[in-house]
Amino acid sequence: MTGTVNMRETIDKHILRNGLVLLGERMEAVESAAFVFMVPAGAARLPEGCSGAGNVVIDWVFRGAGDKDSRQLGDALDGLGLHRASAVKSAHIIIGGTLEASNLAEALKLYADIITKPRLEQEQFEPARQLAMDGVLALDDDPRQKVGLIVREKFYAGPLGRSPVGNIEDLKALTAERTRRIIQNGFNLSDTIFAVAGKYDFDSIIRQFEDSFETEQQERLAPVKSGSKGDRYTHVSNEGAQVHIGIMTGTVTVNDDDYYNARAAISVLSGGMSARLFTEVREKRGLCYAIGARYHTLKEAAGVMCYAGTTPDKAQETLDVITAEFNRLSEGMSEEEIGRAKVGLKSSLILQSESSSSRAGGIANDHYLLGRVRSLDEIKAKIEEASVDSVLGFLRANKFEGFTVVTIGPQEVMVK
């Protein structure tokens, strides 16, 4: 079926007979096109004992596809001037790129082979697995990222928060045959979403996809069964000179009526150098050298993630002041704070609207999370509706509590 959504930003949409969803948004001011495939083979969908396999998959499928070996495929992609992008998320593996619009059709031809005809040659498996293992080892040099991965894993009911990076033990045990089965099961076109933004011809894309991706309807994947949450507090011993603190607390998902009130509240808390966490924790008390909080959502649940980097002697007070600021938020806020929060949110929206890659990812993510695509005008209008009263009403009905805390460093803290 084909159709458009009646908004100022027109969304092109077509669904193949096998269920693969095609989405597009024209950006008349650009000469580029960005595209993403959301393939349902994310970290939460991996079999037990295969943590980290998503990164092996992303690398291995690009090591030869169709009639091209690894070198030929790499040369062909580079020859198109393609800026590749890939990521492992909870529900999906995301692959795509940005390039000059005139090369889009040829790029999609190559990606059709990558997704439907990867060679998966045995001799190319070990280099892909080794790169994934290197990514795990590199986390020891990036404790800020590491604490964020662990706190997400503990906060979300397993396996929803499973780390996309994985662990060394699972990767060492991973075999080529098991990874092939993951690809066979996870690269399900009936649950795949494709999105393009920028300059493109949607009718031509439809015809190309009907030739390259049209298959029999595949059995739809069952929802991920969530288990229990992890420990409320986890400490990872490290003899470094800093303590890295990761905190998460629950909030509403993107499909909730209070989503924009939640985003405004988080911006008051951590939307810049005038926001409360930066002012109260760093500037007034000098407790940490880095601090920030941001919204994070899955389809099933959402939370506020906070990070602070401090010294062992200040770690406990840093944690206590951060949680106190979360709790104090519902006691009141000024019109000025809400005004700054709304300006910051709209500024981010404007930056997204000028980036074809951000917009392609945004419309694909909207379709997955909401079943529809929000226009930029709709998002802007919803941000404008947020007020002191609406944000405080949301906070009083949805208090930040039940904090999940992870620390990396030489000293533990007490979670009250």
Number of C-alpha atoms within 10 A of each C-alpha: 8 12 11 14 14 9 12 10 16 16 20 19 20 20 18 19 15 19 20 20 22 22 24 27 24 20 20 11 9 15 14 21 25 29 28 25 24 28 23 25 27 24 27 25 25 23 12 9 14 22 23 28 31 28 24 23 23 20 17 27 25 24 24 22 24 16 11 18 16 18 11 14 20 14 12 16 18 12 11 16 14 18 13 15 14 16 16 24 22 22 22 23 24 21 19 24 21 25 21 17 18 14 16 23 15 13 22 17 14 18 22 19 21 22 20 18 15 22 20 22 17 11 10 18 21 15 14 20 23 14 14 25 23 12 17 18 14 12 15 12 9 10 20 18 14 21 24 21 20 22 28 25 20 25 29 25 18 18 22 28 24 24 23 23 25 22 19 17 13 16 21 12 10 18 16 19 12 14 20 18 11 19 23 12 14 20 19 22 26 23 22 22 24 25 26 30 30 27 22 22 13 18 12 11 18 18 11 16 17 15 12 15 19 16 15 11 15 12 11 11 13 7 9 15 11 14 11 12 16 18 13 16 18 20 18 16 13 16 11 13 12 21 29 29 27 28 26 29 20 22 23 23 20 21 13 12 12 20 17 25 26 25 24 28 26 21 24 25 24 21 25 16 12 15 18 23 26 24 16 16 23 19 15 10 13 14 23 21 14 13 19 18 20 16 18 17 15 17 15 15 16 19 21 20 21 22 24 25 23 24 19 18 12 16 24 19 17 25 23 15 16 22 20 11 15 19 15 14 20 19 9 11 16 10 11 11 19 20 16 18 25 25 16 17 19 18 13 11 17 13 11 17 16 14 17 25 24 16 26 28 22 19 25 27 18 16 16 18 17 14 11 14 20 17 19 18 13 14 14 17 12 14 20 15 11 21 17 19 13 15 22 19 14 20 23 13 9 15 16 20 13 12 18 23 27 29 29 24 21 17 20 18 21 11 15 8
